[in-house]
Amino acid sequence: MARKLRVFLALMLLWPTAGCWDRIEIEERGFVVGTALDAAEEGQIKLTFQIVVPTQMKGSSGQKSEGGSPFINLSSTASSVFKAARKMSNEISRSPYLAHNQVIIISEALAGTEHIGDVLDLFVRDPENRRASNIMVAEGEASKILEIHSKIETLPVQYIRSTQENKDKSESITPPTNMGELHHFLLSKSSYALPRVSITQDDRVSTSGAAVFNGENYRFMGFLDNDETTGRNMMQGTVKTASLELVVHGKQLVYEVREFNRIIRVHLDDRGLPEFDVEISVRGNIGEAELEESEIVRELNGEIKRKAEERIKEITMDVIQKAQNDYKSDFLGFWKKCQEQEYETWNRYKDDWDRGQNIFSQCKIHVHADARVRTIGTITGTE
């Protein structure tokens, strides 16, 4: 009995030493900070990793080491993302490590031909990958986005992330969607929109716009332009600020939204279908104007108010029409309001909401806008 006890204690003492058997030293890891996925020939997938070169990153002095780039972009092509990643591991000295992956960019060509859930399956399953990684859809080739340099940021991925974080300063940037949120969309089979990323003519990154996906078949429907994305953000209630270009008395004027509020009310119409009233109220200033001093009159306030309300209705109704008629997909989230306020009705129509009979496309949606103007006039004479 004593001998068995000694053996047991010896095993217990040896157990903690087995905890690091699969440890990989930090110097042996290839830290992936960004990923791009493109469609390749013969139905294959091109995987690109942006990997940090630690010795070329900025040190404590704030200066970058001389002699090389702070990152490298490595690509591999295979029949699946998993095989492409394994193939890449065979060709580089440091195995890719995804725990610091910040952005996953999917090309529009790949999104249009492959089920996005299948494409991203590896990143959902891999415990190394961050569920906080942001998902974006590239207009054009995704790997090209990871090549755009910025004089301000050290890494292209930092440039992309920082630009997208300007959503509070721009009404046409779609709020970030991370891997966890996308996984929820896929499981619930609800339609959704992902941020769009593109390269401008002067080789800069633009993160305005959105990519729309249908929830039933996971199909990529197309992109939203800047105004349509602004309208979607207004429908979602995510707008923090906005600039509306107006023409008042034949002169250009910019109305700057400083306060935004959106309420959606649901009731049933005479057909028994949900009918939505969207109430949008904004408060703002004149951001820029070509007004003459003689036009500094209080009556101008009413004209600016009317023009701003018309512009809000125009922007929002355009994206509603696109959702109901062109894409036939409720990426605006009206289904949530129906579920919250008319639960029995939602249960009746949920299987045919934006599929089957497509009840969503038959619903009446009304937009009501109320705009207030805080200041009017010119910089030399303001009321």
C-alpha positions in Angstrom: 0.0 0.0 0.0 2.8 2.4 0.9 4.5 1.5 -2.4 1.4 2.4 -4.4 1.1 5.7 -2.5 4.7 6.6 -3.4 4.1 5.8 -7.0 0.9 7.9 -7.0 2.7 10.9 -5.3 5.5 10.6 -7.9 3.0 10.7 -10.7 1.3 13.7 -9.2 4.7 15.6 -8.9 5.4 14.8 -12.6 2.0 15.9 -13.8 2.7 19.7 -13.8 5.9 19.3 -15.8 3.8 18.1 -18.8 1.9 21.4 -19.1 4.2 23.0 -21.6 4.9 20.0 -23.9 3.5 21.8 -26.9 4.8 25.3 -26.2 6.1 27.4 -29.0 8.5 30.2 -28.2 7.4 33.7 -29.1 10.5 34.1 -31.3 9.2 31.2 -33.4 5.8 32.6 -34.2 4.7 34.5 -37.3 2.2 37.0 -35.9 -0.7 37.5 -38.4 -2.4 40.9 -38.1 -4.5 40.8 -41.3 -6.0 38.2 -43.7 -7.2 38.5 -47.2 -9.2 35.9 -49.1 -9.5 36.0 -52.9 -11.0 33.7 -55.6 -8.4 31.9 -57.6 -8.5 29.9 -60.8 -10.3 26.5 -61.0 -12.4 27.3 -57.9 -9.4 27.6 -55.6 -8.9 30.1 -52.8 -6.0 32.5 -52.5 -5.1 33.1 -48.8 -2.9 36.1 -47.9 -1.5 36.8 -44.4 0.0 40.0 -43.3 2.8 39.1 -40.8 4.6 41.5 -38.6 8.4 41.7 -38.8 9.2 42.6 -35.1 12.7 43.8 -35.8 11.4 46.5 -38.2 8.6 47.8 -35.9 9.0 51.1 -34.1 10.9 50.9 -30.9 10.8 53.0 -27.8 12.4 55.9 -29.6 9.5 56.0 -32.1 11.8 55.3 -35.0 11.5 52.4 -37.4 14.6 50.3 -37.9 16.4 50.8 -41.2 16.7 48.2 -43.8 13.3 46.7 -44.3 9.5 46.7 -44.1 7.7 46.2 -40.8 5.5 43.6 -42.4 5.4 41.0 -45.1 2.4 39.7 -47.1 2.5 36.0 -47.8 0.1 34.2 -50.2 -0.8 30.6 -50.8 -3.5 29.0 -53.1 -5.3 25.8 -52.5 -8.8 24.2 -52.7 -9.7 25.3 -49.2 -8.5 28.0 -46.6 -7.3 25.2 -44.3 -5.1 23.7 -47.0 -3.8 27.1 -48.0 -2.8 27.8 -44.5 -1.1 24.5 -44.1 0.7 25.0 -47.4 1.9 28.4 -46.1 3.3 26.8 -43.0 5.4 24.5 -45.2 7.0 27.5 -46.9 7.9 29.9 -44.2 10.2 29.7 -41.2 7.7 30.8 -38.6 4.3 29.2 -38.4 1.3 31.7 -38.8 -0.2 32.6 -35.4 -3.7 34.1 -35.6 -4.3 35.3 -32.1 -3.5 38.9 -33.1 -5.5 38.8 -36.4 -7.4 42.1 -36.6 -9.0 42.1 -40.0 -10.3 39.5 -42.4 -11.0 40.9 -45.9 -13.0 38.9 -48.5 -13.0 39.8 -52.1 -16.3 40.5 -53.9 -15.5 37.8 -56.4 -15.1 35.2 -53.6 -18.2 36.4 -51.7 -20.2 36.1 -54.9 -19.2 32.5 -55.7 -18.8 30.9 -52.3 -20.9 30.6 -49.1 -19.3 33.0 -46.8 -19.8 30.7 -43.8 -17.7 28.0 -45.6 -15.0 30.5 -46.5 -14.7 31.6 -42.9 -15.2 28.2 -41.3 -11.6 27.8 -40.4 -11.5 31.1 -38.5 -14.6 30.2 -36.5 -13.3 26.8 -35.5 -9.6 27.7 -34.9 -9.2 28.6 -31.2 -6.3 30.8 -32.0 -8.3 33.2 -34.1 -9.9 36.2 -32.4 -13.7 36.4 -32.6 -13.1 40.1 -32.4 -11.5 40.1 -35.8 -13.4 42.5 -38.1 -14.9 41.2 -41.3 -14.9 43.4 -44.5 -15.7 42.8 -48.1 -13.3 44.3 -50.7 -14.4 45.9 -53.9 -11.9 44.2 -56.2 -9.0 42.1 -55.0 -8.7 41.7 -51.3 -4.9 41.1 -51.1 -4.4 44.5 -52.8 -5.9 46.2 -49.8 -3.2 44.8 -47.6 -0.5 46.5 -49.8 -1.7 50.0 -49.3 0.8 52.0 -47.2 0.0 55.0 -45.0 2.5 57.7 -43.9 0.8 57.8 -40.5 0.4 54.2 -39.6 3.1 51.6 -39.5 1.1 48.7 -40.9 -1.6 48.6 -43.6 -3.9 46.8 -41.2 -3.6 49.6 -38.7 -4.4 52.0 -41.5 -7.6 50.1 -42.4 -8.7 49.7 -38.7 -8.1 53.3 -37.9 -10.0 54.5 -41.0 -13.0 52.4 -40.1 -13.0 53.7 -36.6 -13.9 57.1 -38.1 -17.5 55.9 -38.2 -18.4 58.5 -35.5 -17.2 61.3 -37.9 -18.7 59.9 -41.1 -22.2 58.9 -41.8 -21.3 56.6 -44.7 -19.0 54.2 -42.8 -20.7 50.9 -41.8 -20.0 50.1 -38.1 -17.5 47.3 -37.7 -18.8 43.7 -37.7 -16.6 41.1 -36.0 -16.4 37.4 -36.4 -18.7 36.7 -33.4 -21.4 39.0 -34.8 -21.2 37.4 -38.3 -21.4 33.9 -36.8 -24.7 35.0 -35.1 -26.1 36.3 -38.4 -25.2 33.0 -40.0 -26.8 30.9 -37.3 -30.0 33.0 -37.2 -30.2 33.2 -41.0 -31.0 36.9 -40.9 -29.9 39.2 -43.7 -27.1 41.6 -42.9 -24.6 44.1 -44.3 -20.8 44.0 -43.8 -18.4 47.0 -44.2 -17.0 47.6 -47.6 -13.3 48.5 -48.2 -11.9 49.7 -51.5 -8.9 51.5 -53.0 -9.4 55.1 -54.2 -7.9 56.5 -57.4 -5.0 58.1 -55.4 -4.2 54.8 -53.8 -5.8 55.3 -50.4 -8.1 53.1 -48.5 -11.8 53.9 -48.3 -14.1 52.2 -45.8 -17.3 53.8 -46.8 -20.2 51.7 -48.2 -21.6 48.3 -47.3 -21.9 44.8 -48.8 -25.3 43.1 -48.5 -26.0 39.4 -47.9 -29.3 37.5 -47.9 -29.9 35.5 -44.8 -31.6 32.4 -46.3 -29.1 31.4 -49.0 -26.1 33.5 -47.6 -25.8 35.0 -51.1 -23.9 38.2 -51.7 -26.4 40.6 -53.2 -24.2 43.6 -54.0 -22.9 46.9 -52.5 -24.5 50.0 -51.1 -23.0 53.3 -52.2 -22.3 56.2 -49.7 -25.8 57.7 -49.6 -27.4 54.2 -49.3 -25.1 53.4 -46.5 -26.0 56.6 -44.8 -29.6 55.7 -45.1 -29.0 52.3 -43.6 -27.1 53.8 -40.7 -30.1 56.1 -40.1 -32.4 53.1 -40.2 -30.1 51.3 -37.7 -29.9 54.3 -35.5 -26.1 54.2 -35.5 -25.5 57.7 -36.8 -23.5 60.0 -34.5 -23.0 62.9 -37.0 -23.8 63.6 -40.6 -23.4 66.3 -43.2 -26.3 66.9 -45.6 -25.6 69.0 -48.7 -28.5 71.3 -49.5 -29.4 74.0 -52.0 -31.2 76.9 -50.4 -32.1 80.0 -52.4 -29.9 78.7 -55.1 -26.8 78.6 -52.9 -24.9 75.5 -51.6 -25.2 74.9 -47.9 -24.1 72.0 -45.6 -26.3 71.1 -42.7 -24.2 69.3 -40.0 -26.2 66.9 -37.9 -25.0 67.1 -34.2 -27.8 65.1 -32.5 -29.7 62.2 -34.0 -32.6 60.1 -32.8 -34.6 57.3 -34.5 -37.8 55.6 -33.4 -39.6 52.8 -35.3 -43.2 52.0 -34.5 -45.0 49.0 -35.8 -48.7 48.4 -36.3 -50.8 46.1 -38.6 -52.3 47.4 -41.9 -55.7 46.4 -43.3 -54.1 43.3 -44.8 -52.8 42.2 -41.5 -49.2 42.9 -42.5 -46.7 44.9 -40.4 -46.6 48.6 -41.3 -43.7 50.7 -40.1 -43.4 54.3 -39.2 -39.8 55.5 -38.9 -39.5 58.8 -37.0 -36.2 60.6 -37.3 -35.4 63.7 -35.4 -32.1 65.7 -35.9 -30.5 68.8 -34.4 -27.7 70.5 -36.3 -25.8 73.5 -37.3 -24.8 75.1 -40.6 -21.4 73.6 -41.3 -20.7 75.7 -44.4 -22.7 78.1 -46.5 -22.5 80.5 -49.5 -25.1 82.8 -48.1 -25.0 86.6 -48.5 -25.4 88.9 -45.4 -28.7 90.1 -46.9 -30.0 86.5 -46.5 -29.6 86.4 -42.7 -33.2 86.3 -41.9 -35.1 84.1 -39.5 -37.4 82.9 -42.4 -34.3 81.1 -43.8 -34.4 78.8 -40.8 -37.7 77.3 -42.0 -36.4 76.7 -45.6 -33.3 75.0 -44.3 -35.4 72.8 -42.0 -37.7 71.8 -44.9 -34.7 71.0 -47.2 -33.0 68.9 -44.5 -36.1 66.9 -43.8 -36.6 66.3 -47.6 -33.0 65.1 -47.9 -33.3 62.7 -44.9 -36.5 61.2 -46.4 -34.8 60.9 -49.8 -31.7 59.1 -48.5 -33.7 56.7 -46.3 -36.4 55.9 -48.8 -33.8 55.1 -51.5 -32.2 52.4 -49.3 -35.6 51.1 -48.2 -36.5 50.7 -51.9 -33.3 48.9 -52.6 -33.9 46.6 -49.7 -37.5 45.8 -50.6 -37.3 45.8 -54.4 -33.8 45.2 -55.6 -32.2 42.9 -53.0 -35.4 41.7 -51.3 -33.4 41.3 -48.1 -34.1 42.9 -44.8 -30.5 44.1 -44.0 -32.1 47.1 -42.3 -33.3 45.1 -39.3 -37.1 45.8 -39.6 -37.7 42.2 -38.6 -36.3 42.9 -35.1 -38.8 45.7 -34.6 -41.6 43.4 -35.7 -40.5 40.7 -33.4 -40.3 43.2 -30.5 -43.6 45.0 -31.0 -45.8 42.4 -32.8 -44.5 39.1 -31.7 -47.5 37.0 -32.8 -47.4 38.6 -36.2 -43.7 37.9 -36.5 -44.2 34.2 -35.6 -46.8 34.1 -38.4 -44.5 35.5 -41.1 -41.0 34.8 -39.9 -40.5 31.9 -42.3 -41.5 34.1 -45.3 -40.1 37.4 -44.1 -37.3 38.0 -46.8 -37.7 34.6 -48.5 -40.5 32.5 -49.8 -43.5 34.9 -50.1 -41.1 37.8 -49.1 -43.5 39.5 -46.7 -40.9 42.2 -46.1 -41.1 43.5 -49.6 -44.9 43.9 -49.2 -44.8 45.9 -46.0 -45.5 49.6 -46.1 -42.7 51.8 -44.6 -43.1 55.5 -43.9 -40.4 57.9 -43.0 -41.1 61.1 -41.0 -38.3 63.6 -40.4 -38.0 66.5 -38.1 -34.9 68.8 -38.4 -34.0 71.7 -36.1 -31.4 74.3 -37.0 -29.4 75.8 -34.2 -27.6 78.6 -36.0 -28.0 80.3 -39.4 -26.4 83.1 -41.3 -22.8 83.9 -42.4 -19.6 84.0 -40.5 -19.8 87.8 -40.5 -23.3 88.0 -39.2 -25.0 85.1 -37.4 -28.3 85.0 -35.6 
